[in-house]
Amino acid sequence: MTTRVPAPATQELLDELRRICAETVELPIGKITAEADLAADLGVDSLSHDEFVVTALDRYGLADLTSTIQPTSYPTLQALADLIQRLTAEKSSGPDD
């Protein structure tokens, strides 16, 4: 089980997602931007995209939500960062598990 890490500020979250993405999909970190479409711009296949999203959600203590998330609905790091921040805020305002 991964230790829950609070979602950091947006730029810090994007930097962390870039690192996770580079490691997961094996791309140079310099090619990965917040706005780049993982499939269209970077050629990431759907399985790698799914693995990246699951890894990112797990990193931020959101692994229990992976079955309800459609990874391709979040084609960019910015879209995924927005989702993580929203879900983290919702979790922190709700009762503790």
Buried (B, 14 or more C-beta within 10 A) or exposed (E): EEEBEEBBEEEEBBBBBBEBBBEBBEBEEEEBEBEBEBBEBBEBEEEBBBBBBBBBBBBBBBBEBBEEBEBEEBBBBBBBBBBBBEBBEEBEEEEEE
